[in-house]
Amino acid sequence: MLTVNCQSSIKITGETTIYFDPLKVEESHDADLILITHTHWDHFSKEDILKIKKETTKIIAPKDSKEEILTLGFTESNIYIVEPKEELSLYGVIIKTVPAYNKTKTFHPKENKWLGYVVKIEDTIYYVMGDTDALEENKNITCDVLCIPIGGTYTMNATEAAEFTNILNPKKVIPIHYGLVVGTEYDLDTFKQLLNKKIEVEEKITI
């Protein structure tokens, strides 16, 4: 089951419990895997990582986060520092990293090598995009469930997100990254109006 807490804070539960960019979560210490897209405060919250971390938790993250991760009590063997276009398998979960950056804005530079994640769990493929624009190099990604930012300013806006979703054509799309810093219900309405009606929209669910 996939649930969204706020912003891009996502939890997938099943045989393996996976968190993406945990933020404003309740203390649970149940994470098997934590996937961090980049180091902005609303995606890399040390306070929230500590709320879900247990002794065996493995964390996957970009290079510029490693020193901070080491202060959180992770052993080197449980830290996986990755760049875009890598692949690893942990707990039977296949994780592929893809680029996430702004094409013309400076908030998320390409040279930072920040991340989106394509994760296969059993027969379902999830694409959690991170903070990004609609990138040509990601248009051929195949996924069943797409988590896409719609808030604009720091990411693609609602119109761009709808266009990109229609290209990827997932079975289900979950709009994220709106309502906390930027983006409103108006953006959600715009996104839904422009979406291919065959694609199921699941609005944000609170854990």
C-alpha positions as a printed NumPy array, in Angstrom:
array([[  0.   ,   0.   ,   0.   ],
       [  1.247,   3.486,  -0.864],
       [  0.399,   6.489,   1.284],
       [  1.495,  10.127,   1.108],
       [  2.113,  12.102,   4.275],
       [  2.912,  15.575,   2.91 ],
       [  5.034,  17.187,   0.218],
       [  6.975,  14.23 ,  -1.245],
       [  6.914,  12.107,   1.917],
       [  5.764,   8.704,   0.691],
       [  5.495,   5.321,   2.409],
       [  5.041,   1.953,   0.735],
       [  4.148,  -0.938,   3.017],
       [  4.16 ,  -4.642,   2.309],
       [  6.773,  -7.296,   2.968],
       [  9.256,  -4.386,   2.924],
       [  8.546,  -0.949,   4.402],
       [  9.945,   1.828,   2.214],
       [ 10.003,   5.576,   2.825],
       [ 10.778,   8.286,   0.288],
       [ 11.85 ,  11.701,   1.65 ],
       [ 10.228,  11.26 ,   5.088],
       [  8.766,  14.481,   6.475],
       [  6.391,  15.145,   9.377],
       [  6.085,  11.421,  10.092],
       [  5.126,   9.797,  13.37 ],
       [  7.741,   7.856,  15.323],
       [  7.61 ,   4.225,  14.237],
       [ 11.161,   2.83 ,  13.683],
       [  9.795,   0.532,  10.996],
       [ 11.781,   1.515,   7.891],
       [ 13.553,  -1.218,   5.961],
       [ 14.572,   1.212,   3.215],
       [ 14.774,   5.007,   3.138],
       [ 15.197,   6.639,  -0.27 ],
       [ 16.261,  10.282,  -0.377],
       [ 15.898,  12.267,  -3.596],
       [ 17.962,  15.324,  -2.583],
       [ 19.156,  17.389,   0.357],
       [ 16.626,  20.231,   0.58 ],
       [ 15.023,  20.446,   4.035],
       [ 11.62 ,  19.174,   2.912],
       [ 13.163,  16.03 ,   1.421],
       [ 16.088,  15.286,   3.729],
       [ 14.804,  15.746,   7.266],
       [ 17.23 ,  14.238,   9.775],
       [ 14.631,  14.534,  12.52 ],
       [ 12.161,  12.425,  10.571],
       [ 14.755,   9.884,   9.458],
       [ 15.519,   9.23 ,  13.128],
       [ 11.802,   8.661,  13.805],
       [ 11.635,   5.747,  11.35 ],
       [ 15.188,   4.371,  11.444],
       [ 15.9  ,   1.038,  13.099],
       [ 19.208,  -0.796,  13.491],
       [ 18.953,  -2.595,  10.146],
       [ 17.525,   0.263,   8.046],
       [ 19.299,   0.852,   4.763],
       [ 19.377,   4.342,   3.265],
       [ 19.874,   5.261,  -0.396],
       [ 20.782,   8.857,  -1.13 ],
       [ 22.834,  11.262,  -3.283],
       [ 26.498,  11.983,  -2.599],
       [ 26.046,  15.365,  -0.905],
       [ 24.034,  13.766,   1.905],
       [ 26.583,  11.229,   3.125],
       [ 28.303,  13.234,   5.863],
       [ 24.953,  14.15 ,   7.403],
       [ 23.749,  10.555,   7.171],
       [ 26.789,   9.362,   9.104],
       [ 25.769,  11.605,  12.006],
       [ 22.467,   9.7  ,  12.264],
       [ 24.022,   6.414,  13.342],
       [ 23.93 ,   4.49 ,  10.074],
       [ 26.798,   2.075,   9.518],
       [ 28.748,   2.378,   6.276],
       [ 27.343,  -0.972,   5.147],
       [ 23.782,   0.356,   5.364],
       [ 24.47 ,   3.537,   3.357],
       [ 24.162,   3.418,  -0.428],
       [ 25.388,   6.569,  -2.154],
       [ 24.14 ,   6.667,  -5.737],
       [ 23.949,   8.815,  -8.843],
       [ 21.362,   8.828, -11.615],
       [ 21.279,   5.769, -13.895],
       [ 22.315,   3.196, -11.307],
       [ 20.51 ,   0.041, -10.213],
       [ 20.541,  -2.023,  -7.039],
       [ 18.445,  -4.732,  -5.413],
       [ 17.695,  -4.76 ,  -1.688],
       [ 15.221,  -7.04 ,   0.092],
       [ 14.039,  -8.207,  -3.311],
       [ 13.167,  -4.635,  -4.318],
       [ 14.746,  -3.44 ,  -7.571],
       [ 15.708,   0.231,  -7.363],
       [ 16.728,   2.28 , -10.39 ],
       [ 17.873,   5.868, -10.065],
       [ 16.986,   8.454, -12.711],
       [ 17.847,  12.156, -13.175],
       [ 15.85 ,  14.865, -11.393],
       [ 16.711,  18.505, -12.077],
       [ 15.5  ,  21.874, -13.35 ],
       [ 16.166,  22.687, -16.985],
       [ 16.369,  26.471, -16.673],
       [ 15.872,  27.295, -12.97 ],
       [ 18.658,  27.063, -10.404],
       [ 16.881,  25.299,  -7.541],
       [ 17.853,  21.769,  -8.593],
       [ 20.964,  21.879, -10.816],
       [ 21.73 ,  18.91 , -13.044],
       [ 25.322,  18.831, -11.815],
       [ 24.143,  17.981,  -8.274],
       [ 23.137,  14.546,  -9.57 ],
       [ 19.972,  14.464,  -7.497],
       [ 17.53 ,  11.651,  -7.942],
       [ 14.22 ,  10.209,  -8.923],
       [ 13.526,   6.547,  -8.194],
       [ 11.935,   3.778, -10.257],
       [ 11.184,   0.96 ,  -7.819],
       [  9.854,  -2.488,  -8.683],
       [  8.087,  -4.324,  -5.867],
       [  6.826,  -7.731,  -6.963],
       [  4.867,  -6.939, -10.159],
       [  4.302,  -3.214,  -9.563],
       [  6.629,  -0.434, -10.74 ],
       [  6.558,   2.906,  -8.905],
       [  8.188,   6.068, -10.227],
       [  8.793,   8.702,  -7.546],
       [ 10.081,  11.691,  -9.475],
       [ 11.671,  13.9  ,  -6.83 ],
       [ 11.959,  17.638,  -7.512],
       [ 12.3  ,  17.9  , -11.255],
       [ 11.055,  19.335, -14.497],
       [  9.667,  17.188, -17.3  ],
       [ 12.89 ,  15.748, -18.701],
       [ 13.279,  14.344, -22.186],
       [ 15.585,  11.616, -20.864],
       [ 12.837,  10.294, -18.56 ],
       [ 10.   ,  10.141, -21.092],
       [ 10.498,   6.44 , -21.846],
       [ 10.183,   5.258, -18.248],
       [  7.573,   2.553, -17.772],
       [  5.642,   2.57 , -14.51 ],
       [  2.339,   1.463, -13.038],
       [  2.176,   4.173, -10.368],
       [  3.572,   7.673, -10.881],
       [  4.209,  10.173,  -8.071],
       [  4.677,  13.514,  -9.808],
       [  5.249,  17.046,  -8.457],
       [  2.655,  19.6  ,  -9.579],
       [  3.279,  22.685,  -7.419],
       [  5.408,  24.717,  -9.807],
       [  8.142,  27.233,  -8.837],
       [ 10.665,  24.567,  -7.795],
       [  9.35 ,  21.799, -10.053],
       [  7.147,  21.422, -13.089],
       [  3.745,  23.078, -12.781],
       [  0.353,  21.389, -13.003],
       [  0.051,  21.781, -16.776],
       [  3.533,  20.412, -17.422],
       [  2.908,  17.582, -14.978],
       [ -0.297,  16.56 , -16.729],
       [  1.417,  16.576, -20.118],
       [  4.265,  14.446, -18.786],
       [  1.868,  12.031, -17.102],
       [ -0.039,  11.586, -20.349],
       [  3.237,  10.698, -22.077],
       [  4.225,   8.113, -19.46 ],
       [  0.651,   6.789, -19.317],
       [  0.765,   5.022, -15.927],
       [ -2.187,   3.089, -14.563],
       [ -2.358,   5.426, -11.572],
       [ -0.933,   8.874, -10.809],
       [ -0.521,  10.512,  -7.404],
       [  0.181,  14.271,  -7.528],
       [  2.678,  15.407,  -4.87 ],
       [  4.749,  18.448,  -3.861],
       [  1.916,  20.916,  -3.447],
       [  0.091,  22.448,  -0.524],
       [  3.015,  22.832,   1.89 ],
       [  5.454,  25.335,   0.373],
       [  3.939,  26.093,  -3.039],
       [  0.956,  24.798,  -4.977],
       [ -2.736,  24.779,  -4.08 ],
       [ -5.931,  22.86 ,  -4.716],
       [ -6.267,  24.961,  -7.859],
       [ -3.131,  23.267,  -9.199],
       [ -4.624,  19.886,  -8.382],
       [ -7.817,  20.776, -10.252],
       [ -5.819,  21.987, -13.254],
       [ -3.781,  18.782, -13.264],
       [ -6.863,  16.565, -13.178],
       [ -8.64 ,  18.496, -15.933],
       [ -5.729,  18.07 , -18.339],
       [ -5.099,  14.408, -17.588],
       [ -5.977,  11.554, -19.9  ],
       [ -9.211,  10.233, -18.429],
       [ -8.001,   6.636, -18.664],
       [ -5.384,   7.367, -15.986],
       [ -6.635,   6.936, -12.433],
       [ -5.868,   9.863, -10.124],
       [ -5.387,   9.211,  -6.444],
       [ -5.281,  12.375,  -4.404],
       [ -2.963,  12.809,  -1.469],
       [ -3.625,  10.445,   1.411],
       [ -2.421,  11.211,   4.923],
       [ -0.692,   8.407,   6.82 ]])
